[in-house]
Amino acid sequence: MRAFVTGGAGFVGSAVVRALLAAGVEVSCLVRPTSVRTNLDGLDIDIVQGDLTDVATFARALRECQHLYHVAAHYSTLPQDAEAMYATNVGGTQQVLYAALDAGVERIVHTSTIGTIGRPHEGSLPTEVDRLTNLSSASPYARSKLEAEAFCLSLADKGAPVVVVNPCAPVGLGDLKPSSTGARIIAYLKGRRPSFLAGGINFISVEDVAAGHLLAAEHGRIGQRYILGHAEGNLMLADFFRMMESVSGVRSPSEQSHVLYRAKGLARRAFRLIKRAGARDTAGQERHAVGPAAQPDYRPQALTADPSLAIRELGLPQTPLETAFREAIEWFRAHGYC
């Protein structure tokens, strides 16, 4: 058995590569020429140097593989990067999936994001049936991932062997960039108050996220989305502080700074809404929109979720969050991030 992994040098991708190797699967990994390959050092894999938008660089390697794990994505919060994100996250996904189908790949796992899961209006935790329709408040990144996901599911409707996974916030070692989760941990360890969504975030061990990819390939239903999260992973800011203080030994910021942080966060949120409603140039984004436009949603932003489907159907592991946070903290400290 051989698997092809895109984005294997990244945080989640390298965890998927390690999980595959541990399971006795041979791995070919698509890596961009400019990617930092530290996470792949010492691993017995075949590296295919190339880019998602250039099929010629990886088409031959796909013909030797039975499974595809499409983990690669372009993430940015900068508006000027929207076109590049669409080129990679939408165009690149289309290219690699069509190439995989042409090569006869038996199973495809597409890595989406918890950000494409909608928020139920009644306030309950979202599940896989909840679709993101409030595009007016979605970031260009979320829009691009939503469109890529919709493409994958449309192929599955036509019989393609595609399963989609929606990871929550991964925690663990190898977070080179770092991710948004890693940035929160580092900020806390440096005595700064991290950014945090008012409605909470679901955290999960990155190793469990990787295991979820393999389990989705083995047991996942074609055309199904699976939220890869932790049953006890929905943390509010106060919960995050308690977790970090317990595991790291660093005291939490004061309540006074908490009030100031919330005020600044609300101000930033109001500014973004005003900017989007007014002077935004929508020419580049409108043509990529997925689904009907909706009225702005003023509920607290959140990335919480109910991962029970993946736990029940896939057997998604549930490593204690304390273990995952401890591993991340030790890794960041050992590598000079804080």
Buried (B, 14 or more C-beta within 10 A) or exposed (E): EBBBBBBBBBBBBBBBBBBBBEEEBBBBBBBBEEBEBEBBEEBEBEBBEBBBEEBEBBBEBBBEBBBBBBBBBBBBEEBEBBBBBBBBBBBBBBBBBBBBBEBEBEBBBBBBBBBBBBBEEEEEBBBBEBBBBBBBBBBBBBBBBBBBBBBBBEBBEEEBBBBBBBBBBBBBBBBBEBBBBBBBBBBBBEEEBBBBBBBBBBBBBBBBBBBBBBBBBBEBEBBBBBBBBBBEBBBBBEBBBEBBEEBBEBEBBEEEEBEEBBEEBEEEBEEEBEEEEEEEEEEEBEEBBBBEEBEEBEEEBBBBBBBBBBBEBBEBBBBEBEBBBBBBBEBBEEEEBB
